[in-house]
Amino acid sequence: MGSFGKLLGCAFAVTSTLVAGSARADKMDPALERYVLNSRCIASVNGVGSYYAPTAGFARCLPNDLAFSKLVAQMGAAIAPVPSYSARTTGFGGYKVGIQGVYTTIDSDAPYWKNGTQGPVDKSTNQSSIINSNPDSMLQLYSVRLAKGFPFGLEVGASFGHLVNTSLVAGGGDVRLSLLEGFRTNLPLGYLPDLAVAGSIRTISGTSQLKLTVASFDTMISKPFPIAGSVVFQPHVGYQWVRIFGDSGVVDMTPNSEPVGHCGYTGDNNPATPDASKTPLDGQPVCAGSSADFNNNVVFDAVRLTRHRINIGADFRFQMVYFGLNVLADLIPVAEANTALKTVPDGTDPSASKTVAVNPFADDPRTIENDAVKSQLTLAAELGAVF
C-alpha cells in the first residue's frame, strides 16, 4: 500500500494546484440568494444595496425551492461518477493512474441557471453580475483517478477533481467487483463477456451555499479484442443508477444589505441599554425602524432524486498506456423518474398561504419559460497507465 499512498498524495497535490488561487467566486458558482419568488420584498437605497422593502411591509423573501431542485439535478449529473473502465479489473497487485475529463451538457438557457449562478465579474468594479446572462453550455470536470487491484476481482479507487469556472472541488471513492473475468479461448466459455458491478460516491467542497453528494451503482459487461498482438480494444456497456442528495446552507437573501444601518440601530437590548418593549433582555439589536433584515435568511428544502443512465464506451490499451472514451445518457426523463409532487408557495402571496403542488423537476407553472429539467449527455475521456 506504500506506492498507492504515494499516488494518493500526488493526486492531492495536482488537485490543489488546479484550484489554487480560486478564492473569489467564479462564473458558475452557486448564487442561491437570487432564487426569490416575491422580488418585491427587496428594494435598493439610492440604487445601491438591497434590503427588506418597506413598500412590501417588510415581507419575508420566499425561496424558490423548485429552482434549487432543478439546479441540484443538473449539477449532480455533472459530478456523478463516470465508470470509464471495462468490467475487467487491474488484477491482484495492479495499479491504475489516469487523468479524466468529463463534459456534461446543461440547460444553460433555463432561468434557474441564469439566476442561480454568479456570472462574470466586472473587471472595472470587481463586482459580480446581478444575473448570469450567459452560463456555460456544459460543465467540465477534470479529475485525477487512482485504482488498486486486490484478490478475487476486487478493485478500490479514488477520484479528485475541479469543476471548471467554479471554486468547487469534487472527490470520492469507488469499489468495483468483477463477477466474471478471465475466460478467453476455451469454448463455449470464451464467448462470455466480463461482468462487473461497482459502487461509487462523489461530493463537493468549496461553497457554503450548496452541499451536494452523488452515489451510484453500476453494472457493466465488456469483452477484450486483441489487435495486432500489442493493442487491446475493450468495448463496454452498462447501466448506472444515480442517487443525488442536495442541501443548502443558510443563505442570506439580501447579501448586499447591511441590516444594522437599515434598521436605525440604537444599541443592544441588555441591562445597560434596556428596551421596555422587549422582555427578557436578550442582547438583540434594538432598532428605531424595522429589524426584519436581520432574519432574512433561508434554508432551501432538501432535494433527493434518482436518475437512470446508460453507459457506452471503449478503451484502448497499448502495453501500460490506456485511453478510454465514454458516453452516458438518461434512460428516463428526470421528471418521470421522480414523480413525487411538492407543495410550494404560488409566488403571488407574500404570506405564502397560497400554494401549488408540482413536480419539482417538471415545468414550473409560476414561470413564463418552460424550465423542466431536460435530459443530459455526458462525454468522458481518460488517459492513463496500468502497471
Secondary structure as a PSIPRED ss2 file (coil, helix, strand):
# PSIPRED VFORMAT (PSIPRED V4.0)

   1 M C   1.000  0.000  0.000
   2 G H   0.000  1.000  0.000
   3 S H   0.000  1.000  0.000
   4 F H   0.000  1.000  0.000
   5 G H   0.000  1.000  0.000
   6 K H   0.000  1.000  0.000
   7 L H   0.000  1.000  0.000
   8 L H   0.000  1.000  0.000
   9 G H   0.000  1.000  0.000
  10 C H   0.000  1.000  0.000
  11 A H   0.000  1.000  0.000
  12 F H   0.000  1.000  0.000
  13 A H   0.000  1.000  0.000
  14 V H   0.000  1.000  0.000
  15 T H   0.000  1.000  0.000
  16 S H   0.000  1.000  0.000
  17 T H   0.000  1.000  0.000
  18 L H   0.000  1.000  0.000
  19 V H   0.000  1.000  0.000
  20 A C   1.000  0.000  0.000
  21 G C   1.000  0.000  0.000
  22 S C   1.000  0.000  0.000
  23 A C   1.000  0.000  0.000
  24 R C   1.000  0.000  0.000
  25 A C   1.000  0.000  0.000
  26 D C   1.000  0.000  0.000
  27 K C   1.000  0.000  0.000
  28 M C   1.000  0.000  0.000
  29 D C   1.000  0.000  0.000
  30 P E   0.000  0.000  1.000
  31 A C   1.000  0.000  0.000
  32 L H   0.000  1.000  0.000
  33 E H   0.000  1.000  0.000
  34 R H   0.000  1.000  0.000
  35 Y C   1.000  0.000  0.000
  36 V E   0.000  0.000  1.000
  37 L C   1.000  0.000  0.000
  38 N C   1.000  0.000  0.000
  39 S H   0.000  1.000  0.000
  40 R H   0.000  1.000  0.000
  41 C H   0.000  1.000  0.000
  42 I E   0.000  0.000  1.000
  43 A E   0.000  0.000  1.000
  44 S E   0.000  0.000  1.000
  45 V E   0.000  0.000  1.000
  46 N C   1.000  0.000  0.000
  47 G C   1.000  0.000  0.000
  48 V E   0.000  0.000  1.000
  49 G E   0.000  0.000  1.000
  50 S E   0.000  0.000  1.000
  51 Y E   0.000  0.000  1.000
  52 Y E   0.000  0.000  1.000
  53 A C   1.000  0.000  0.000
  54 P H   0.000  1.000  0.000
  55 T H   0.000  1.000  0.000
  56 A H   0.000  1.000  0.000
  57 G C   1.000  0.000  0.000
  58 F C   1.000  0.000  0.000
  59 A C   1.000  0.000  0.000
  60 R C   1.000  0.000  0.000
  61 C C   1.000  0.000  0.000
  62 L C   1.000  0.000  0.000
  63 P E   0.000  0.000  1.000
  64 N C   1.000  0.000  0.000
  65 D H   0.000  1.000  0.000
  66 L H   0.000  1.000  0.000
  67 A H   0.000  1.000  0.000
  68 F H   0.000  1.000  0.000
  69 S H   0.000  1.000  0.000
  70 K H   0.000  1.000  0.000
  71 L H   0.000  1.000  0.000
  72 V H   0.000  1.000  0.000
  73 A H   0.000  1.000  0.000
  74 Q H   0.000  1.000  0.000
  75 M H   0.000  1.000  0.000
  76 G H   0.000  1.000  0.000
  77 A H   0.000  1.000  0.000
  78 A H   0.000  1.000  0.000
  79 I H   0.000  1.000  0.000
  80 A C   1.000  0.000  0.000
  81 P C   1.000  0.000  0.000
  82 V C   1.000  0.000  0.000
  83 P C   1.000  0.000  0.000
  84 S C   1.000  0.000  0.000
  85 Y C   1.000  0.000  0.000
  86 S C   1.000  0.000  0.000
  87 A C   1.000  0.000  0.000
  88 R C   1.000  0.000  0.000
  89 T C   1.000  0.000  0.000
  90 T C   1.000  0.000  0.000
  91 G C   1.000  0.000  0.000
  92 F C   1.000  0.000  0.000
  93 G C   1.000  0.000  0.000
  94 G C   1.000  0.000  0.000
  95 Y E   0.000  0.000  1.000
  96 K E   0.000  0.000  1.000
  97 V E   0.000  0.000  1.000
  98 G E   0.000  0.000  1.000
  99 I E   0.000  0.000  1.000
 100 Q E   0.000  0.000  1.000
 101 G E   0.000  0.000  1.000
 102 V E   0.000  0.000  1.000
 103 Y E   0.000  0.000  1.000
 104 T E   0.000  0.000  1.000
 105 T E   0.000  0.000  1.000
 106 I C   1.000  0.000  0.000
 107 D C   1.000  0.000  0.000
 108 S C   1.000  0.000  0.000
 109 D C   1.000  0.000  0.000
 110 A C   1.000  0.000  0.000
 111 P H   0.000  1.000  0.000
 112 Y H   0.000  1.000  0.000
 113 W H   0.000  1.000  0.000
 114 K H   0.000  1.000  0.000
 115 N H   0.000  1.000  0.000
 116 G H   0.000  1.000  0.000
 117 T E   0.000  0.000  1.000
 118 Q C   1.000  0.000  0.000
 119 G C   1.000  0.000  0.000
 120 P C   1.000  0.000  0.000
 121 V E   0.000  0.000  1.000
 122 D E   0.000  0.000  1.000
 123 K C   1.000  0.000  0.000
 124 S C   1.000  0.000  0.000
 125 T C   1.000  0.000  0.000
 126 N C   1.000  0.000  0.000
 127 Q E   0.000  0.000  1.000
 128 S E   0.000  0.000  1.000
 129 S C   1.000  0.000  0.000
 130 I C   1.000  0.000  0.000
 131 I C   1.000  0.000  0.000
 132 N C   1.000  0.000  0.000
 133 S C   1.000  0.000  0.000
 134 N C   1.000  0.000  0.000
 135 P C   1.000  0.000  0.000
 136 D C   1.000  0.000  0.000
 137 S C   1.000  0.000  0.000
 138 M E   0.000  0.000  1.000
 139 L E   0.000  0.000  1.000
 140 Q E   0.000  0.000  1.000
 141 L E   0.000  0.000  1.000
 142 Y E   0.000  0.000  1.000
 143 S E   0.000  0.000  1.000
 144 V E   0.000  0.000  1.000
 145 R E   0.000  0.000  1.000
 146 L E   0.000  0.000  1.000
 147 A E   0.000  0.000  1.000
 148 K E   0.000  0.000  1.000
 149 G E   0.000  0.000  1.000
 150 F E   0.000  0.000  1.000
 151 P C   1.000  0.000  0.000
 152 F C   1.000  0.000  0.000
 153 G C   1.000  0.000  0.000
 154 L E   0.000  0.000  1.000
 155 E E   0.000  0.000  1.000
 156 V E   0.000  0.000  1.000
 157 G E   0.000  0.000  1.000
 158 A E   0.000  0.000  1.000
 159 S E   0.000  0.000  1.000
 160 F E   0.000  0.000  1.000
 161 G E   0.000  0.000  1.000
 162 H E   0.000  0.000  1.000
 163 L E   0.000  0.000  1.000
 164 V C   1.000  0.000  0.000
 165 N C   1.000  0.000  0.000
 166 T C   1.000  0.000  0.000
 167 S C   1.000  0.000  0.000
 168 L C   1.000  0.000  0.000
 169 V E   0.000  0.000  1.000
 170 A E   0.000  0.000  1.000
 171 G E   0.000  0.000  1.000
 172 G E   0.000  0.000  1.000
 173 G E   0.000  0.000  1.000
 174 D E   0.000  0.000  1.000
 175 V E   0.000  0.000  1.000
 176 R E   0.000  0.000  1.000
 177 L E   0.000  0.000  1.000
 178 S E   0.000  0.000  1.000
 179 L E   0.000  0.000  1.000
 180 L E   0.000  0.000  1.000
 181 E C   1.000  0.000  0.000
 182 G C   1.000  0.000  0.000
 183 F C   1.000  0.000  0.000
 184 R C   1.000  0.000  0.000
 185 T C   1.000  0.000  0.000
 186 N C   1.000  0.000  0.000
 187 L C   1.000  0.000  0.000
 188 P C   1.000  0.000  0.000
 189 L H   0.000  1.000  0.000
 190 G H   0.000  1.000  0.000
 191 Y H   0.000  1.000  0.000
 192 L C   1.000  0.000  0.000
 193 P C   1.000  0.000  0.000
 194 D E   0.000  0.000  1.000
 195 L E   0.000  0.000  1.000
 196 A E   0.000  0.000  1.000
 197 V E   0.000  0.000  1.000
 198 A E   0.000  0.000  1.000
 199 G E   0.000  0.000  1.000
 200 S E   0.000  0.000  1.000
 201 I E   0.000  0.000  1.000
 202 R E   0.000  0.000  1.000
 203 T E   0.000  0.000  1.000
 204 I E   0.000  0.000  1.000
 205 S E   0.000  0.000  1.000
 206 G C   1.000  0.000  0.000
 207 T C   1.000  0.000  0.000
 208 S C   1.000  0.000  0.000
 209 Q C   1.000  0.000  0.000
 210 L E   0.000  0.000  1.000
 211 K E   0.000  0.000  1.000
 212 L E   0.000  0.000  1.000
 213 T E   0.000  0.000  1.000
 214 V E   0.000  0.000  1.000
 215 A E   0.000  0.000  1.000
 216 S E   0.000  0.000  1.000
 217 F E   0.000  0.000  1.000
 218 D E   0.000  0.000  1.000
 219 T E   0.000  0.000  1.000
 220 M E   0.000  0.000  1.000
 221 I E   0.000  0.000  1.000
 222 S E   0.000  0.000  1.000
 223 K C   1.000  0.000  0.000
 224 P C   1.000  0.000  0.000
 225 F E   0.000  0.000  1.000
 226 P E   0.000  0.000  1.000
 227 I E   0.000  0.000  1.000
 228 A C   1.000  0.000  0.000
 229 G C   1.000  0.000  0.000
 230 S C   1.000  0.000  0.000
 231 V E   0.000  0.000  1.000
 232 V E   0.000  0.000  1.000
 233 F E   0.000  0.000  1.000
 234 Q E   0.000  0.000  1.000
 235 P E   0.000  0.000  1.000
 236 H E   0.000  0.000  1.000
 237 V E   0.000  0.000  1.000
 238 G E   0.000  0.000  1.000
 239 Y E   0.000  0.000  1.000
 240 Q E   0.000  0.000  1.000
 241 W E   0.000  0.000  1.000
 242 V E   0.000  0.000  1.000
 243 R E   0.000  0.000  1.000
 244 I E   0.000  0.000  1.000
 245 F E   0.000  0.000  1.000
 246 G E   0.000  0.000  1.000
 247 D E   0.000  0.000  1.000
 248 S E   0.000  0.000  1.000
 249 G C   1.000  0.000  0.000
 250 V C   1.000  0.000  0.000
 251 V E   0.000  0.000  1.000
 252 D E   0.000  0.000  1.000
 253 M C   1.000  0.000  0.000
 254 T C   1.000  0.000  0.000
 255 P C   1.000  0.000  0.000
 256 N C   1.000  0.000  0.000
 257 S C   1.000  0.000  0.000
 258 E C   1.000  0.000  0.000
 259 P H   0.000  1.000  0.000
 260 V H   0.000  1.000  0.000
 261 G H   0.000  1.000  0.000
 262 H H   0.000  1.000  0.000
 263 C H   0.000  1.000  0.000
 264 G C   1.000  0.000  0.000
 265 Y E   0.000  0.000  1.000
 266 T E   0.000  0.000  1.000
 267 G E   0.000  0.000  1.000
 268 D E   0.000  0.000  1.000
 269 N C   1.000  0.000  0.000
 270 N C   1.000  0.000  0.000
 271 P C   1.000  0.000  0.000
 272 A C   1.000  0.000  0.000
 273 T C   1.000  0.000  0.000
 274 P C   1.000  0.000  0.000
 275 D C   1.000  0.000  0.000
 276 A C   1.000  0.000  0.000
 277 S C   1.000  0.000  0.000
 278 K C   1.000  0.000  0.000
 279 T C   1.000  0.000  0.000
 280 P C   1.000  0.000  0.000
 281 L C   1.000  0.000  0.000
 282 D C   1.000  0.000  0.000
 283 G C   1.000  0.000  0.000
 284 Q C   1.000  0.000  0.000
 285 P E   0.000  0.000  1.000
 286 V E   0.000  0.000  1.000
 287 C E   0.000  0.000  1.000
 288 A C   1.000  0.000  0.000
 289 G C   1.000  0.000  0.000
 290 S C   1.000  0.000  0.000
 291 S C   1.000  0.000  0.000
 292 A H   0.000  1.000  0.000
 293 D H   0.000  1.000  0.000
 294 F H   0.000  1.000  0.000
 295 N H   0.000  1.000  0.000
 296 N C   1.000  0.000  0.000
 297 N E   0.000  0.000  1.000
 298 V E   0.000  0.000  1.000
 299 V C   1.000  0.000  0.000
 300 F C   1.000  0.000  0.000
 301 D C   1.000  0.000  0.000
 302 A C   1.000  0.000  0.000
 303 V E   0.000  0.000  1.000
 304 R E   0.000  0.000  1.000
 305 L E   0.000  0.000  1.000
 306 T E   0.000  0.000  1.000
 307 R E   0.000  0.000  1.000
 308 H E   0.000  0.000  1.000
 309 R E   0.000  0.000  1.000
 310 I E   0.000  0.000  1.000
 311 N E   0.000  0.000  1.000
 312 I E   0.000  0.000  1.000
 313 G E   0.000  0.000  1.000
 314 A E   0.000  0.000  1.000
 315 D E   0.000  0.000  1.000
 316 F E   0.000  0.000  1.000
 317 R E   0.000  0.000  1.000
 318 F E   0.000  0.000  1.000
 319 Q C   1.000  0.000  0.000
 320 M C   1.000  0.000  0.000
 321 V E   0.000  0.000  1.000
 322 Y E   0.000  0.000  1.000
 323 F E   0.000  0.000  1.000
 324 G E   0.000  0.000  1.000
 325 L E   0.000  0.000  1.000
 326 N E   0.000  0.000  1.000
 327 V E   0.000  0.000  1.000
 328 L E   0.000  0.000  1.000
 329 A E   0.000  0.000  1.000
 330 D E   0.000  0.000  1.000
 331 L C   1.000  0.000  0.000
 332 I C   1.000  0.000  0.000
 333 P C   1.000  0.000  0.000
 334 V H   0.000  1.000  0.000
 335 A H   0.000  1.000  0.000
 336 E H   0.000  1.000  0.000
 337 A H   0.000  1.000  0.000
 338 N C   1.000  0.000  0.000
 339 T C   1.000  0.000  0.000
 340 A C   1.000  0.000  0.000
 341 L C   1.000  0.000  0.000
 342 K E   0.000  0.000  1.000
 343 T E   0.000  0.000  1.000
 344 V E   0.000  0.000  1.000
 345 P E   0.000  0.000  1.000
 346 D C   1.000  0.000  0.000
 347 G C   1.000  0.000  0.000
 348 T C   1.000  0.000  0.000
 349 D C   1.000  0.000  0.000
 350 P C   1.000  0.000  0.000
 351 S C   1.000  0.000  0.000
 352 A C   1.000  0.000  0.000
 353 S C   1.000  0.000  0.000
 354 K C   1.000  0.000  0.000
 355 T E   0.000  0.000  1.000
 356 V E   0.000  0.000  1.000
 357 A E   0.000  0.000  1.000
 358 V E   0.000  0.000  1.000
 359 N C   1.000  0.000  0.000
 360 P C   1.000  0.000  0.000
 361 F C   1.000  0.000  0.000
 362 A C   1.000  0.000  0.000
 363 D C   1.000  0.000  0.000
 364 D C   1.000  0.000  0.000
 365 P C   1.000  0.000  0.000
 366 R C   1.000  0.000  0.000
 367 T C   1.000  0.000  0.000
 368 I C   1.000  0.000  0.000
 369 E C   1.000  0.000  0.000
 370 N C   1.000  0.000  0.000
 371 D C   1.000  0.000  0.000
 372 A C   1.000  0.000  0.000
 373 V C   1.000  0.000  0.000
 374 K C   1.000  0.000  0.000
 375 S C   1.000  0.000  0.000
 376 Q C   1.000  0.000  0.000
 377 L E   0.000  0.000  1.000
 378 T E   0.000  0.000  1.000
 379 L E   0.000  0.000  1.000
 380 A E   0.000  0.000  1.000
 381 A E   0.000  0.000  1.000
 382 E E   0.000  0.000  1.000
 383 L E   0.000  0.000  1.000
 384 G E   0.000  0.000  1.000
 385 A E   0.000  0.000  1.000
 386 V E   0.000  0.000  1.000
 387 F C   1.000  0.000  0.000
